[in-house]
């Protein structure tokens, strides 16, 4: 079973994403802040990270840079309401 980490500060959005992914057979975990999400992404093995850009604690782009600096090859899908 593939393991997915959702890093999203909007609880309703994170829960909706989790529900759909679990219905498709994925093991899904959620973190609601960027700094906590990065810590978890570095400590555990995930097949995919679903990442928001506007996060408390650490924004999504900073999180992604930090993740890549540590040679993590985990796939990252950015889902964001940001229009730029």
C-alpha positions, 0 to 999 in steps of 0.5 A, spaced: 500 500 500 502 506 498 503 511 503 501 519 502 503 525 506 498 531 505 501 537 508 495 542 508 492 547 513 485 547 511 482 542 515 476 541 510 480 540 504 485 535 507 480 531 510 476 531 503 483 529 500 484 524 505 477 521 504 478 520 496 485 517 497 483 512 502 477 510 498 482 508 492 486 504 497 492 509 500 495 509 507 494 517 508 497 521 513 496 529 514 500 535 517 497 542 518 503 546 518 509 546 514 515 545 519 511 539 522 510 536 515 517 537 513 519 534 520 515 528 518 517 527 511 524 527 513 523 522 518 518 517 515 518 514 508 512 516 503 511 515 496 507 521 495 507 528 498 501 532 497 503 539 498 499 546 499 503 552 498 500 557 503 502 554 510 503 556 517 510 555 520 513 554 513 511 555 506 510 550 501 516 552 497 521 553 503 519 546 505 520 543 498 527 546 497 529 543 504 526 537 502 530 537 496 536 539 499 536 533 503 536 528 497 529 526 498 526 523 491 519 523 494 514 525 489 511 531 490 504 534 488 503 541 489 495 543 490 494 550 492 489 556 491 494 560 490 493 564 483 500 566 481 
